[in-house]
Amino acid sequence: MSAINVVKYYFYKGMIPKDPERLQKMVVLAYRTARDRQIYLKAVLIRSDIHDTTSINGVRQKDPKGDHVTLCYKDAEHISADSTRRRKGKHLWPSTDQLEEAPEIGYGDFP
């Protein structure tokens, strides 16, 4: 037996890709990353486009691991508790008025 898991994908307001193909690629990347890490997610905040910088010991610099995308995930536990984590006093998952939901894109795996 299988179940359908509906996942919502968010971007910061004004940061959603204008190109539908790029948008789909970002969503697929987020989905596959969660799947590979075996996270049964409910929502994903795609916090950045592809970039090659990071903060190491508080210093912004070129990421030695290379290009990456910054993602935040919420699973059923996070959703039910409406929890947000903080880093340096900032919410990692901002309020909904600061986010833009991506259009629904059907994506999944078949056994």
Gaussian input, Z-matrix of N, CA and C with variables (Angstrom, degrees):
# hf/3-21g

backbone

0 1
 N
 C     1     B1
 C     2     B2     1     A1
 N     3     B3     2     A2     1     D1
 C     4     B4     3     A3     2     D2
 C     5     B5     4     A4     3     D3
 N     6     B6     5     A5     4     D4
 C     7     B7     6     A6     5     D5
 C     8     B8     7     A7     6     D6
 N     9     B9     8     A8     7     D7
 C    10    B10     9     A9     8     D8
 C    11    B11    10    A10     9     D9
 N    12    B12    11    A11    10    D10
 C    13    B13    12    A12    11    D11
 C    14    B14    13    A13    12    D12
 N    15    B15    14    A14    13    D13
 C    16    B16    15    A15    14    D14
 C    17    B17    16    A16    15    D15
 N    18    B18    17    A17    16    D16
 C    19    B19    18    A18    17    D17
 C    20    B20    19    A19    18    D18
 N    21    B21    20    A20    19    D19
 C    22    B22    21    A21    20    D20
 C    23    B23    22    A22    21    D21
 N    24    B24    23    A23    22    D22
 C    25    B25    24    A24    23    D23
 C    26    B26    25    A25    24    D24
 N    27    B27    26    A26    25    D25
 C    28    B28    27    A27    26    D26
 C    29    B29    28    A28    27    D27
 N    30    B30    29    A29    28    D28
 C    31    B31    30    A30    29    D29
 C    32    B32    31    A31    30    D30
 N    33    B33    32    A32    31    D31
 C    34    B34    33    A33    32    D32
 C    35    B35    34    A34    33    D33
 N    36    B36    35    A35    34    D34
 C    37    B37    36    A36    35    D35
 C    38    B38    37    A37    36    D36
 N    39    B39    38    A38    37    D37
 C    40    B40    39    A39    38    D38
 C    41    B41    40    A40    39    D39
 N    42    B42    41    A41    40    D40
 C    43    B43    42    A42    41    D41
 C    44    B44    43    A43    42    D42
 N    45    B45    44    A44    43    D43
 C    46    B46    45    A45    44    D44
 C    47    B47    46    A46    45    D45
 N    48    B48    47    A47    46    D46
 C    49    B49    48    A48    47    D47
 C    50    B50    49    A49    48    D48
 N    51    B51    50    A50    49    D49
 C    52    B52    51    A51    50    D50
 C    53    B53    52    A52    51    D51
 N    54    B54    53    A53    52    D52
 C    55    B55    54    A54    53    D53
 C    56    B56    55    A55    54    D54
 N    57    B57    56    A56    55    D55
 C    58    B58    57    A57    56    D56
 C    59    B59    58    A58    57    D57
 N    60    B60    59    A59    58    D58
 C    61    B61    60    A60    59    D59
 C    62    B62    61    A61    60    D60
 N    63    B63    62    A62    61    D61
 C    64    B64    63    A63    62    D62
 C    65    B65    64    A64    63    D63
 N    66    B66    65    A65    64    D64
 C    67    B67    66    A66    65    D65
 C    68    B68    67    A67    66    D66
 N    69    B69    68    A68    67    D67
 C    70    B70    69    A69    68    D68
 C    71    B71    70    A70    69    D69
 N    72    B72    71    A71    70    D70
 C    73    B73    72    A72    71    D71
 C    74    B74    73    A73    72    D72
 N    75    B75    74    A74    73    D73
 C    76    B76    75    A75    74    D74
 C    77    B77    76    A76    75    D75
 N    78    B78    77    A77    76    D76
 C    79    B79    78    A78    77    D77
 C    80    B80    79    A79    78    D78
 N    81    B81    80    A80    79    D79
 C    82    B82    81    A81    80    D80
 C    83    B83    82    A82    81    D81
 N    84    B84    83    A83    82    D82
 C    85    B85    84    A84    83    D83
 C    86    B86    85    A85    84    D84
 N    87    B87    86    A86    85    D85
 C    88    B88    87    A87    86    D86
 C    89    B89    88    A88    87    D87
 N    90    B90    89    A89    88    D88
 C    91    B91    90    A90    89    D89
 C    92    B92    91    A91    90    D90
 N    93    B93    92    A92    91    D91
 C    94    B94    93    A93    92    D92
 C    95    B95    94    A94    93    D93
 N    96    B96    95    A95    94    D94
 C    97    B97    96    A96    95    D95
 C    98    B98    97    A97    96    D96
 N    99    B99    98    A98    97    D97
 C   100   B100    99    A99    98    D98
 C   101   B101   100   A100    99    D99
 N   102   B102   101   A101   100   D100
 C   103   B103   102   A102   101   D101
 C   104   B104   103   A103   102   D102
 N   105   B105   104   A104   103   D103
 C   106   B106   105   A105   104   D104
 C   107   B107   106   A106   105   D105
 N   108   B108   107   A107   106   D106
 C   109   B109   108   A108   107   D107
 C   110   B110   109   A109   108   D108
 N   111   B111   110   A110   109   D109
 C   112   B112   111   A111   110   D110
 C   113   B113   112   A112   111   D111
 N   114   B114   113   A113   112   D112
 C   115   B115   114   A114   113   D113
 C   116   B116   115   A115   114   D114
 N   117   B117   116   A116   115   D115
 C   118   B118   117   A117   116   D116
 C   119   B119   118   A118   117   D117
 N   120   B120   119   A119   118   D118
 C   121   B121   120   A120   119   D119
 C   122   B122   121   A121   120   D120
 N   123   B123   122   A122   121   D121
 C   124   B124   123   A123   122   D122
 C   125   B125   124   A124   123   D123
 N   126   B126   125   A125   124   D124
 C   127   B127   126   A126   125   D125
 C   128   B128   127   A127   126   D126
 N   129   B129   128   A128   127   D127
 C   130   B130   129   A129   128   D128
 C   131   B131   130   A130   129   D129
 N   132   B132   131   A131   130   D130
 C   133   B133   132   A132   131   D131
 C   134   B134   133   A133   132   D132
 N   135   B135   134   A134   133   D133
 C   136   B136   135   A135   134   D134
 C   137   B137   136   A136   135   D135
 N   138   B138   137   A137   136   D136
 C   139   B139   138   A138   137   D137
 C   140   B140   139   A139   138   D138
 N   141   B141   140   A140   139   D139
 C   142   B142   141   A141   140   D140
 C   143   B143   142   A142   141   D141
 N   144   B144   143   A143   142   D142
 C   145   B145   144   A144   143   D143
 C   146   B146   145   A145   144   D144
 N   147   B147   146   A146   145   D145
 C   148   B148   147   A147   146   D146
 C   149   B149   148   A148   147   D147
 N   150   B150   149   A149   148   D148
 C   151   B151   150   A150   149   D149
 C   152   B152   151   A151   150   D150
 N   153   B153   152   A152   151   D151
 C   154   B154   153   A153   152   D152
 C   155   B155   154   A154   153   D153
 N   156   B156   155   A155   154   D154
 C   157   B157   156   A156   155   D155
 C   158   B158   157   A157   156   D156
 N   159   B159   158   A158   157   D157
 C   160   B160   159   A159   158   D158
 C   161   B161   160   A160   159   D159
 N   162   B162   161   A161   160   D160
 C   163   B163   162   A162   161   D161
 C   164   B164   163   A163   162   D162
 N   165   B165   164   A164   163   D163
 C   166   B166   165   A165   164   D164
 C   167   B167   166   A166   165   D165
 N   168   B168   167   A167   166   D166
 C   169   B169   168   A168   167   D167
 C   170   B170   169   A169   168   D168
 N   171   B171   170   A170   169   D169
 C   172   B172   171   A171   170   D170
 C   173   B173   172   A172   171   D171
 N   174   B174   173   A173   172   D172
 C   175   B175   174   A174   173   D173
 C   176   B176   175   A175   174   D174
 N   177   B177   176   A176   175   D175
 C   178   B178   177   A177   176   D176
 C   179   B179   178   A178   177   D177
 N   180   B180   179   A179   178   D178
 C   181   B181   180   A180   179   D179
 C   182   B182   181   A181   180   D180
 N   183   B183   182   A182   181   D181
 C   184   B184   183   A183   182   D182
 C   185   B185   184   A184   183   D183
 N   186   B186   185   A185   184   D184
 C   187   B187   186   A186   185   D185
 C   188   B188   187   A187   186   D186
 N   189   B189   188   A188   187   D187
 C   190   B190   189   A189   188   D188
 C   191   B191   190   A190   189   D189
 N   192   B192   191   A191   190   D190
 C   193   B193   192   A192   191   D191
 C   194   B194   193   A193   192   D192
 N   195   B195   194   A194   193   D193
 C   196   B196   195   A195   194   D194
 C   197   B197   196   A196   195   D195
 N   198   B198   197   A197   196   D196
 C   199   B199   198   A198   197   D197
 C   200   B200   199   A199   198   D198
 N   201   B201   200   A200   199   D199
 C   202   B202   201   A201   200   D200
 C   203   B203   202   A202   201   D201
 N   204   B204   203   A203   202   D202
 C   205   B205   204   A204   203   D203
 C   206   B206   205   A205   204   D204
 N   207   B207   206   A206   205   D205
 C   208   B208   207   A207   206   D206
 C   209   B209   208   A208   207   D207
 N   210   B210   209   A209   208   D208
 C   211   B211   210   A210   209   D209
 C   212   B212   211   A211   210   D210
 N   213   B213   212   A212   211   D211
 C   214   B214   213   A213   212   D212
 C   215   B215   214   A214   213   D213
 N   216   B216   215   A215   214   D214
 C   217   B217   216   A216   215   D215
 C   218   B218   217   A217   216   D216
 N   219   B219   218   A218   217   D217
 C   220   B220   219   A219   218   D218
 C   221   B221   220   A220   219   D219
 N   222   B222   221   A221   220   D220
 C   223   B223   222   A222   221   D221
 C   224   B224   223   A223   222   D222
 N   225   B225   224   A224   223   D223
 C   226   B226   225   A225   224   D224
 C   227   B227   226   A226   225   D225
 N   228   B228   227   A227   226   D226
 C   229   B229   228   A228   227   D227
 C   230   B230   229   A229   228   D228
 N   231   B231   230   A230   229   D229
 C   232   B232   231   A231   230   D230
 C   233   B233   232   A232   231   D231
 N   234   B234   233   A233   232   D232
 C   235   B235   234   A234   233   D233
 C   236   B236   235   A235   234   D234
 N   237   B237   236   A236   235   D235
 C   238   B238   237   A237   236   D236
 C   239   B239   238   A238   237   D237
 N   240   B240   239   A239   238   D238
 C   241   B241   240   A240   239   D239
 C   242   B242   241   A241   240   D240
 N   243   B243   242   A242   241   D241
 C   244   B244   243   A243   242   D242
 C   245   B245   244   A244   243   D243
 N   246   B246   245   A245   244   D244
 C   247   B247   246   A246   245   D245
 C   248   B248   247   A247   246   D246
 N   249   B249   248   A248   247   D247
 C   250   B250   249   A249   248   D248
 C   251   B251   250   A250   249   D249
 N   252   B252   251   A251   250   D250
 C   253   B253   252   A252   251   D251
 C   254   B254   253   A253   252   D252
 N   255   B255   254   A254   253   D253
 C   256   B256   255   A255   254   D254
 C   257   B257   256   A256   255   D255
 N   258   B258   257   A257   256   D256
 C   259   B259   258   A258   257   D257
 C   260   B260   259   A259   258   D258
 N   261   B261   260   A260   259   D259
 C   262   B262   261   A261   260   D260
 C   263   B263   262   A262   261   D261
 N   264   B264   263   A263   262   D262
 C   265   B265   264   A264   263   D263
 C   266   B266   265   A265   264   D264
 N   267   B267   266   A266   265   D265
 C   268   B268   267   A267   266   D266
 C   269   B269   268   A268   267   D267
 N   270   B270   269   A269   268   D268
 C   271   B271   270   A270   269   D269
 C   272   B272   271   A271   270   D270
 N   273   B273   272   A272   271   D271
 C   274   B274   273   A273   272   D272
 C   275   B275   274   A274   273   D273
 N   276   B276   275   A275   274   D274
 C   277   B277   276   A276   275   D275
 C   278   B278   277   A277   276   D276
 N   279   B279   278   A278   277   D277
 C   280   B280   279   A279   278   D278
 C   281   B281   280   A280   279   D279
 N   282   B282   281   A281   280   D280
 C   283   B283   282   A282   281   D281
 C   284   B284   283   A283   282   D282
 N   285   B285   284   A284   283   D283
 C   286   B286   285   A285   284   D284
 C   287   B287   286   A286   285   D285
 N   288   B288   287   A287   286   D286
 C   289   B289   288   A288   287   D287
 C   290   B290   289   A289   288   D288
 N   291   B291   290   A290   289   D289
 C   292   B292   291   A291   290   D290
 C   293   B293   292   A292   291   D291
 N   294   B294   293   A293   292   D292
 C   295   B295   294   A294   293   D293
 C   296   B296   295   A295   294   D294
 N   297   B297   296   A296   295   D295
 C   298   B298   297   A297   296   D296
 C   299   B299   298   A298   297   D297
 N   300   B300   299   A299   298   D298
 C   301   B301   300   A300   299   D299
 C   302   B302   301   A301   300   D300
 N   303   B303   302   A302   301   D301
 C   304   B304   303   A303   302   D302
 C   305   B305   304   A304   303   D303
 N   306   B306   305   A305   304   D304
 C   307   B307   306   A306   305   D305
 C   308   B308   307   A307   306   D306
 N   309   B309   308   A308   307   D307
 C   310   B310   309   A309   308   D308
 C   311   B311   310   A310   309   D309
 N   312   B312   311   A311   310   D310
 C   313   B313   312   A312   311   D311
 C   314   B314   313   A313   312   D312
 N   315   B315   314   A314   313   D313
 C   316   B316   315   A315   314   D314
 C   317   B317   316   A316   315   D315
 N   318   B318   317   A317   316   D316
 C   319   B319   318   A318   317   D317
 C   320   B320   319   A319   318   D318
 N   321   B321   320   A320   319   D319
 C   322   B322   321   A321   320   D320
 C   323   B323   322   A322   321   D321
 N   324   B324   323   A323   322   D322
 C   325   B325   324   A324   323   D323
 C   326   B326   325   A325   324   D324
 N   327   B327   326   A326   325   D325
 C   328   B328   327   A327   326   D326
 C   329   B329   328   A328   327   D327
 N   330   B330   329   A329   328   D328
 C   331   B331   330   A330   329   D329
 C   332   B332   331   A331   330   D330

   B1=1.4457
   B2=1.5261
   B3=1.2894
   B4=1.4603
   B5=1.5205
   B6=1.3006
   B7=1.4594
   B8=1.5176
   B9=1.3004
   B10=1.4599
   B11=1.5204
   B12=1.2947
   B13=1.4545
   B14=1.5210
   B15=1.3132
   B16=1.4613
   B17=1.5272
   B18=1.3091
   B19=1.4609
   B20=1.5175
   B21=1.3184
   B22=1.4609
   B23=1.5288
   B24=1.3178
   B25=1.4626
   B26=1.5197
   B27=1.3241
   B28=1.4545
   B29=1.5201
   B30=1.3250
   B31=1.4614
   B32=1.5187
   B33=1.3211
   B34=1.4583
   B35=1.5234
   B36=1.3261
   B37=1.4696
   B38=1.5202
   B39=1.3321
   B40=1.4541
   B41=1.5189
   B42=1.3397
   B43=1.4656
   B44=1.5285
   B45=1.3275
   B46=1.4639
   B47=1.5295
   B48=1.3259
   B49=1.4715
   B50=1.5287
   B51=1.3065
   B52=1.4741
   B53=1.5239
   B54=1.3313
   B55=1.4595
   B56=1.5334
   B57=1.3469
   B58=1.4670
   B59=1.5305
   B60=1.3224
   B61=1.4664
   B62=1.5276
   B63=1.3240
   B64=1.4714
   B65=1.5277
   B66=1.3273
   B67=1.4592
   B68=1.5287
   B69=1.3170
   B70=1.4592
   B71=1.5286
   B72=1.3219
   B73=1.4645
   B74=1.5311
   B75=1.3239
   B76=1.4668
   B77=1.5312
   B78=1.3374
   B79=1.4636
   B80=1.5312
   B81=1.3186
   B82=1.4670
   B83=1.5310
   B84=1.3219
   B85=1.4624
   B86=1.5273
   B87=1.3241
   B88=1.4659
   B89=1.5277
   B90=1.3247
   B91=1.4661
   B92=1.5272
   B93=1.3202
   B94=1.4683
   B95=1.5269
   B96=1.3188
   B97=1.4611
   B98=1.5211
   B99=1.3286
   B100=1.4663
   B101=1.5260
   B102=1.3139
   B103=1.4674
   B104=1.5277
   B105=1.3172
   B106=1.4621
   B107=1.5279
   B108=1.3167
   B109=1.4679
   B110=1.5259
   B111=1.3296
   B112=1.4628
   B113=1.5236
   B114=1.3200
   B115=1.4603
   B116=1.5218
   B117=1.3441
   B118=1.4607
   B119=1.5285
   B120=1.3102
   B121=1.4546
   B122=1.5171
   B123=1.3255
   B124=1.4596
   B125=1.5242
   B126=1.3209
   B127=1.4638
   B128=1.5255
   B129=1.3273
   B130=1.4630
   B131=1.5215
   B132=1.3134
   B133=1.4591
   B134=1.5194
   B135=1.3263
   B136=1.4598
   B137=1.5266
   B138=1.3308
   B139=1.4626
   B140=1.5194
   B141=1.3454
   B142=1.4626
   B143=1.5160
   B144=1.3030
   B145=1.4601
   B146=1.5346
   B147=1.2933
   B148=1.4596
   B149=1.5289
   B150=1.3348
   B151=1.4643
   B152=1.5305
   B153=1.3267
   B154=1.4674
   B155=1.5245
   B156=1.3373
   B157=1.4599
   B158=1.5262
   B159=1.3202
   B160=1.4560
   B161=1.5228
   B162=1.3113
   B163=1.4554
   B164=1.5283
   B165=1.3151
   B166=1.4607
   B167=1.5198
   B168=1.3311
   B169=1.4665
   B170=1.5252
   B171=1.3379
   B172=1.4536
   B173=1.5176
   B174=1.3160
   B175=1.4656
   B176=1.5256
   B177=1.3545
   B178=1.4671
   B179=1.5173
   B180=1.3316
   B181=1.4545
   B182=1.5209
   B183=1.3132
   B184=1.4618
   B185=1.5289
   B186=1.3250
   B187=1.4587
   B188=1.5270
   B189=1.3332
   B190=1.4638
   B191=1.5303
   B192=1.3369
   B193=1.4709
   B194=1.5207
   B195=1.3325
   B196=1.4654
   B197=1.5190
   B198=1.3232
   B199=1.4642
   B200=1.5240
   B201=1.3287
   B202=1.4528
   B203=1.5251
   B204=1.3176
   B205=1.4612
   B206=1.5219
   B207=1.3207
   B208=1.4530
   B209=1.5255
   B210=1.3334
   B211=1.4597
   B212=1.5238
   B213=1.3311
   B214=1.4620
   B215=1.5197
   B216=1.3238
   B217=1.4606
   B218=1.5171
   B219=1.3379
   B220=1.4603
   B221=1.5174
   B222=1.3284
   B223=1.4572
   B224=1.5326
   B225=1.3288
   B226=1.4622
   B227=1.5266
   B228=1.3255
   B229=1.4631
   B230=1.5309
   B231=1.3260
   B232=1.4632
   B233=1.5227
   B234=1.3393
   B235=1.4584
   B236=1.5192
   B237=1.3442
   B238=1.4629
   B239=1.5246
   B240=1.3072
   B241=1.4646
   B242=1.5221
   B243=1.3302
   B244=1.4665
   B245=1.5233
   B246=1.3188
   B247=1.4598
   B248=1.5178
   B249=1.2964
   B250=1.4594
   B251=1.5164
   B252=1.2792
   B253=1.4570
   B254=1.5163
   B255=1.2989
   B256=1.4565
   B257=1.5154
   B258=1.3070
   B259=1.4637
   B260=1.5161
   B261=1.2955
   B262=1.4658
   B263=1.5253
   B264=1.3370
   B265=1.4584
   B266=1.5132
   B267=1.3239
   B268=1.4656
   B269=1.5209
   B270=1.3319
   B271=1.4539
   B272=1.5180
   B273=1.3296
   B274=1.4582
   B275=1.5221
   B276=1.3433
   B277=1.4618
   B278=1.5265
   B279=1.3144
   B280=1.4662
   B281=1.5265
   B282=1.3104
   B283=1.4630
   B284=1.5295
   B285=1.3277
   B286=1.4677
   B287=1.5253
   B288=1.3243
   B289=1.4655
   B290=1.5329
   B291=1.3312
   B292=1.4665
   B293=1.5293
   B294=1.3425
   B295=1.4652
   B296=1.5151
   B297=1.3133
   B298=1.4582
   B299=1.5278
   B300=1.3367
   B301=1.4618
   B302=1.5225
   B303=1.3146
   B304=1.4675
   B305=1.5239
   B306=1.3321
   B307=1.4657
   B308=1.5281
   B309=1.3252
   B310=1.4647
   B311=1.5222
   B312=1.3165
   B313=1.4576
   B314=1.5212
   B315=1.3172
   B316=1.4579
   B317=1.5132
   B318=1.3262
   B319=1.4520
   B320=1.5096
   B321=1.2953
   B322=1.4535
   B323=1.5094
   B324=1.3153
   B325=1.4574
   B326=1.5182
   B327=1.3065
   B328=1.4553
   B329=1.5206
   B330=1.3457
   B331=1.4717
   B332=1.5165
   A1=109.17
   A2=116.22
   A3=119.88
   A4=109.48
   A5=114.94
   A6=120.87
   A7=108.87
   A8=114.76
   A9=120.22
   A10=107.49
   A11=115.91
   A12=122.07
   A13=107.70
   A14=116.50
   A15=120.75
   A16=108.27
   A17=115.35
   A18=121.77
   A19=108.69
   A20=116.50
   A21=121.47
   A22=107.99
   A23=114.82
   A24=121.42
   A25=108.69
   A26=116.09
   A27=121.88
   A28=111.07
   A29=113.95
   A30=123.26
   A31=106.34
   A32=117.21
   A33=119.37
   A34=107.69
   A35=116.82
   A36=120.61
   A37=110.27
   A38=114.85
   A39=121.35
   A40=114.41
   A41=117.53
   A42=120.83
   A43=113.11
   A44=117.61
   A45=120.38
   A46=108.90
   A47=118.26
   A48=119.90
   A49=111.88
   A50=116.59
   A51=121.93
   A52=111.17
   A53=116.00
   A54=121.56
   A55=109.12
   A56=118.60
   A57=121.16
   A58=113.57
   A59=117.16
   A60=120.09
   A61=110.66
   A62=116.51
   A63=121.07
   A64=109.79
   A65=116.50
   A66=121.61
   A67=109.95
   A68=116.51
   A69=120.26
   A70=111.01
   A71=117.66
   A72=120.78
   A73=111.53
   A74=116.91
   A75=120.61
   A76=110.58
   A77=116.49
   A78=121.30
   A79=110.05
   A80=117.10
   A81=120.98
   A82=110.29
   A83=117.42
   A84=121.11
   A85=110.78
   A86=116.97
   A87=120.94
   A88=110.65
   A89=116.29
   A90=120.77
   A91=110.92
   A92=116.83
   A93=120.63
   A94=111.87
   A95=116.64
   A96=119.98
   A97=110.05
   A98=117.02
   A99=120.75
   A100=110.65
   A101=116.66
   A102=120.84
   A103=110.49
   A104=116.84
   A105=120.63
   A106=112.03
   A107=116.69
   A108=120.85
   A109=111.35
   A110=116.15
   A111=124.29
   A112=111.97
   A113=115.25
   A114=121.89
   A115=107.49
   A116=116.96
   A117=121.28
   A118=106.57
   A119=115.48
   A120=119.43
   A121=114.06
   A122=114.30
   A123=122.76
   A124=111.11
   A125=116.77
   A126=120.54
   A127=109.28
   A128=114.71
   A129=121.69
   A130=108.19
   A131=116.16
   A132=121.77
   A133=106.57
   A134=115.77
   A135=121.04
   A136=105.23
   A137=115.67
   A138=122.24
   A139=114.29
   A140=116.99
   A141=118.64
   A142=110.17
   A143=114.94
   A144=121.10
   A145=105.68
   A146=117.24
   A147=120.76
   A148=108.84
   A149=115.45
   A150=120.71
   A151=109.50
   A152=116.03
   A153=120.06
   A154=113.32
   A155=116.63
   A156=119.33
   A157=110.12
   A158=115.21
   A159=121.86
   A160=108.29
   A161=116.21
   A162=121.71
   A163=107.97
   A164=116.20
   A165=121.70
   A166=107.36
   A167=115.92
   A168=122.05
   A169=111.35
   A170=116.05
   A171=121.67
   A172=115.34
   A173=117.87
   A174=121.73
   A175=108.89
   A176=116.10
   A177=119.82
   A178=108.81
   A179=114.61
   A180=119.96
   A181=110.83
   A182=115.73
   A183=121.31
   A184=108.09
   A185=116.39
   A186=121.32
   A187=109.97
   A188=118.18
   A189=120.09
   A190=112.79
   A191=117.41
   A192=120.78
   A193=111.92
   A194=117.25
   A195=120.80
   A196=114.02
   A197=114.69
   A198=121.68
   A199=111.24
   A200=115.50
   A201=121.01
   A202=110.33
   A203=115.30
   A204=124.14
   A205=106.34
   A206=118.29
   A207=121.66
   A208=109.23
   A209=116.18
   A210=122.58
   A211=110.38
   A212=116.45
   A213=123.20
   A214=107.03
   A215=116.02
   A216=120.85
   A217=110.91
   A218=115.59
   A219=122.00
   A220=107.11
   A221=115.26
   A222=119.29
   A223=108.24
   A224=117.60
   A225=121.35
   A226=111.64
   A227=117.65
   A228=121.49
   A229=111.17
   A230=117.11
   A231=120.67
   A232=111.07
   A233=116.77
   A234=121.30
   A235=110.53
   A236=117.17
   A237=120.36
   A238=111.43
   A239=117.23
   A240=120.68
   A241=112.04
   A242=116.83
   A243=122.51
   A244=110.22
   A245=115.35
   A246=119.67
   A247=111.68
   A248=114.57
   A249=121.41
   A250=106.69
   A251=116.31
   A252=119.90
   A253=108.35
   A254=114.52
   A255=119.26
   A256=109.73
   A257=113.73
   A258=120.54
   A259=106.70
   A260=115.72
   A261=121.24
   A262=110.84
   A263=116.61
   A264=121.49
   A265=115.31
   A266=118.22
   A267=121.53
   A268=109.67
   A269=115.49
   A270=119.92
   A271=109.18
   A272=116.34
   A273=119.55
   A274=110.29
   A275=115.75
   A276=120.49
   A277=106.19
   A278=118.05
   A279=120.89
   A280=112.30
   A281=116.18
   A282=121.26
   A283=109.96
   A284=115.76
   A285=121.04
   A286=112.82
   A287=118.50
   A288=119.14
   A289=112.28
   A290=116.85
   A291=121.19
   A292=112.25
   A293=115.60
   A294=120.41
   A295=111.87
   A296=114.99
   A297=122.74
   A298=106.68
   A299=116.07
   A300=120.03
   A301=109.99
   A302=115.52
   A303=120.56
   A304=109.03
   A305=117.18
   A306=119.11
   A307=109.42
   A308=115.47
   A309=119.11
   A310=110.49
   A311=114.20
   A312=121.83
   A313=105.87
   A314=117.09
   A315=119.95
   A316=110.03
   A317=115.97
   A318=120.02
   A319=108.13
   A320=117.34
   A321=120.20
   A322=111.75
   A323=114.42
   A324=122.23
   A325=108.69
   A326=116.18
   A327=121.55
   A328=108.23
   A329=116.92
   A330=119.52
   A331=111.61
   D1=143.28
   D2=178.93
   D3=-125.44
   D4=164.02
   D5=179.90
   D6=-127.38
   D7=154.04
   D8=176.00
   D9=-96.79
   D10=129.41
   D11=178.05
   D12=-114.27
   D13=112.59
   D14=179.18
   D15=-87.71
   D16=123.04
   D17=-178.67
   D18=-114.78
   D19=134.52
   D20=176.16
   D21=-102.64
   D22=139.31
   D23=-178.88
   D24=-115.74
   D25=132.04
   D26=-176.95
   D27=-125.00
   D28=153.69
   D29=171.92
   D30=-129.72
   D31=158.46
   D32=169.86
   D33=-62.38
   D34=147.14
   D35=-179.92
   D36=-53.48
   D37=134.14
   D38=178.77
   D39=81.67
   D40=-2.54
   D41=-176.61
   D42=-106.78
   D43=-0.30
   D44=-179.05
   D45=-69.52
   D46=132.72
   D47=-179.14
   D48=-58.98
   D49=135.44
   D50=179.48
   D51=-75.65
   D52=-31.72
   D53=-179.44
   D54=-80.17
   D55=118.10
   D56=-178.40
   D57=-57.03
   D58=-34.83
   D59=179.34
   D60=-67.32
   D61=-41.00
   D62=178.25
   D63=-65.12
   D64=-42.26
   D65=178.24
   D66=-58.38
   D67=-47.57
   D68=-179.36
   D69=-62.37
   D70=-40.43
   D71=179.12
   D72=-63.32
   D73=-38.75
   D74=178.67
   D75=-65.69
   D76=-42.67
   D77=179.34
   D78=-65.12
   D79=-44.37
   D80=179.08
   D81=-61.01
   D82=-42.74
   D83=178.42
   D84=-60.50
   D85=-45.17
   D86=179.24
   D87=-63.18
   D88=-43.64
   D89=179.70
   D90=-62.09
   D91=-48.88
   D92=-177.49
   D93=-64.63
   D94=-36.35
   D95=178.24
   D96=-62.92
   D97=-45.88
   D98=178.75
   D99=-64.14
   D100=-42.74
   D101=179.73
   D102=-61.11
   D103=-45.83
   D104=-179.01
   D105=-64.23
   D106=-29.98
   D107=178.88
   D108=-90.91
   D109=1.94
   D110=179.76
   D111=57.82
   D112=45.43
   D113=175.63
   D114=-98.43
   D115=122.77
   D116=177.64
   D117=-89.05
   D118=83.50
   D119=-169.42
   D120=-87.94
   D121=160.75
   D122=176.77
   D123=-117.17
   D124=-28.33
   D125=-178.66
   D126=-151.00
   D127=147.84
   D128=179.06
   D129=-132.25
   D130=131.81
   D131=171.27
   D132=-104.89
   D133=112.74
   D134=177.08
   D135=-86.95
   D136=99.54
   D137=-168.99
   D138=-81.11
   D139=-16.70
   D140=-177.95
   D141=-153.94
   D142=164.72
   D143=168.55
   D144=-86.51
   D145=-176.34
   D146=179.05
   D147=-65.77
   D148=130.78
   D149=178.97
   D150=-148.77
   D151=165.94
   D152=-175.68
   D153=-120.59
   D154=22.76
   D155=179.91
   D156=-116.38
   D157=157.83
   D158=177.50
   D159=-153.08
   D160=175.61
   D161=175.65
   D162=-113.63
   D163=119.25
   D164=177.74
   D165=-119.25
   D166=119.12
   D167=-175.98
   D168=53.95
   D169=38.96
   D170=176.91
   D171=79.66
   D172=4.08
   D173=-178.52
   D174=-111.90
   D175=123.10
   D176=177.12
   D177=-73.63
   D178=131.22
   D179=-178.60
   D180=-158.10
   D181=172.44
   D182=177.35
   D183=-63.94
   D184=133.16
   D185=-177.76
   D186=-73.73
   D187=120.44
   D188=-179.94
   D189=-64.20
   D190=-19.23
   D191=178.36
   D192=-86.67
   D193=-7.34
   D194=176.80
   D195=97.14
   D196=-162.09
   D197=-176.53
   D198=-65.61
   D199=147.14
   D200=177.43
   D201=-160.37
   D202=170.46
   D203=175.13
   D204=-119.07
   D205=142.46
   D206=178.85
   D207=-97.44
   D208=123.75
   D209=-176.29
   D210=-126.87
   D211=149.61
   D212=169.56
   D213=-125.09
   D214=140.38
   D215=-179.18
   D216=-119.01
   D217=150.00
   D218=168.97
   D219=-126.85
   D220=130.80
   D221=174.24
   D222=-101.88
   D223=-173.95
   D224=-176.93
   D225=-58.86
   D226=-35.93
   D227=179.75
   D228=-65.44
   D229=-43.72
   D230=178.30
   D231=-64.15
   D232=-41.40
   D233=-178.13
   D234=-64.22
   D235=-46.20
   D236=-176.83
   D237=-66.75
   D238=-33.09
   D239=179.87
   D240=-88.74
   D241=-5.83
   D242=-175.08
   D243=48.92
   D244=42.90
   D245=-175.16
   D246=-86.39
   D247=147.50
   D248=170.98
   D249=-133.02
   D250=143.63
   D251=177.42
   D252=-97.33
   D253=154.39
   D254=179.40
   D255=-116.20
   D256=147.24
   D257=174.00
   D258=-138.88
   D259=122.70
   D260=-178.66
   D261=53.63
   D262=38.97
   D263=176.90
   D264=79.14
   D265=-1.84
   D266=-179.33
   D267=-106.37
   D268=145.07
   D269=175.32
   D270=-73.29
   D271=130.60
   D272=174.61
   D273=-75.95
   D274=-26.89
   D275=177.61
   D276=-118.82
   D277=97.41
   D278=-175.71
   D279=-71.15
   D280=171.74
   D281=178.81
   D282=-66.39
   D283=159.41
   D284=-174.55
   D285=-62.28
   D286=-25.25
   D287=179.51
   D288=-71.21
   D289=-11.26
   D290=177.44
   D291=-101.17
   D292=2.12
   D293=-175.90
   D294=-119.25
   D295=158.66
   D296=175.71
   D297=-126.68
   D298=125.09
   D299=-179.04
   D300=-82.31
   D301=133.76
   D302=177.44
   D303=-71.04
   D304=147.62
   D305=174.84
   D306=-58.97
   D307=150.53
   D308=-179.07
   D309=-63.28
   D310=131.03
   D311=177.81
   D312=-126.32
   D313=118.84
   D314=178.15
   D315=-73.19
   D316=123.02
   D317=179.61
   D318=-153.39
   D319=140.29
   D320=179.15
   D321=-177.23
   D322=-173.29
   D323=-179.65
   D324=-123.01
   D325=145.35
   D326=174.76
   D327=-112.86
   D328=140.61
   D329=-179.04
   D330=-66.30

